[in-house]
């Protein structure tokens, strides 16, 4: 599983590939349609698609003369399970933490004034 996770996270590390995955959330797309919004060559997009395919995040198939890309959402299951292991920690509410610190600082200042020599 470690190698699979390494491959998946390496594929997800690139913003272009993450954007491609987001585009494929809507529907299958032809490679040329995937390439359209990017300012790079079709060969460069094909390399990105190859990385996503090797990671199992997408599949590609030829329909007639057109190559289509399809999102494979189950491929993220192992990565999702691994990341959920970190969900056992409560997220930090920064606003509440800031209020807590302000109260503590006020309490400490009040205590110092009450102390002899404070």
N, C-alpha and C positions, 0 to 999 in steps of 0.2 A: 504494500500500500504506500510506503514511503516514496518509492520511485514515481508512482502514479501521482501522488500529491506534489512532488517536486515538479513534474511535467506540467500539471495543471496550474500551479502557482506561477511557474515561469511563463506560461502562456498568458496568464491574467496580468502579469507585471507590466505589459505594454498597453498604453492608453489606446492605441489604434485597434488592438485586438479586443479590448473591452468595448470599444464603440461598435465594432463589428458585431459582437455578441448582442449588444443592446438592439442593434438594427434587426437582427435575426429573431428577436423576441416577437416581432410583429408577424412575420411569415417567412417562408422560404424565399430566397432571392437568388437571381442569376449573378454570377461572379462580376459581370460588367456593371450590374446595378449596385453591388456592394462597393465596387471601386469608385463609383461616380462622385460621392461627396469628398473624397480624399484627393489631396494634391500630390499624388505619387503615381508611379507607373503601374500598369496592370501586373507586371512581373513582381513588383514590390508587394502589391496586395496579395498576389498568389503565394508569396512566401509566408505572409501572415496567415493566410488561410491554411497553408500546409501545417504550420505550427499548431493552429487550433484543431486541425483534423488529427494530428498525431497525439494531441492531448485528449482526444475523444470528445471535445467540446462541441464540435460540429461534424457533420458528415457532408460529403460531396458526391453528387451523382450526375451523370450525363443524361440529359433528356433531349433527344435529337442531337442538334449541334451545340446545345447550350449546357454549360456546367452550372448546376444549382447547388446552393449551400443551405443546409438545414441545421438548426440548433438542436443539440442533444442534451437536454436539461438534466437527465439522469447522471451525466458525467460529473456533475458538481456535487453529487450526493456524498461521496467520501470526504471532499473538502468541507462541505457543510457540517457533516458529523464531527470532523476534527475541530472546526471552529466553534461549534456549540459547546465543546468542552470548556471553553473560556467563558461561556455565558453564566457559569456558576457564580461569578462575581457580580455584585450589584453595580450598575452604572453609577458614576458619580454625578450627582446633581450639583453643578457648579454654583448655581444661584443659592441653593440651600447651604452649601458649604461656605459661601461668602458671608451669608447672614450669620451662620454659626461662628465664624471667625470674628465678625464684628461684635457679636455679643460677648465672646470670650475676652476680646481686647477691652471692651467697656468694663467687664467684671474685674479684670486684672487691674485696670486703672483705678477703679473704686476701692479695691483691696489695698493698693499701695498707699492711697491717701489715708486709710484708716490705720495703717501700721505706724508705730512710733518711729519717728525719724523719716517717714515717707513723704 
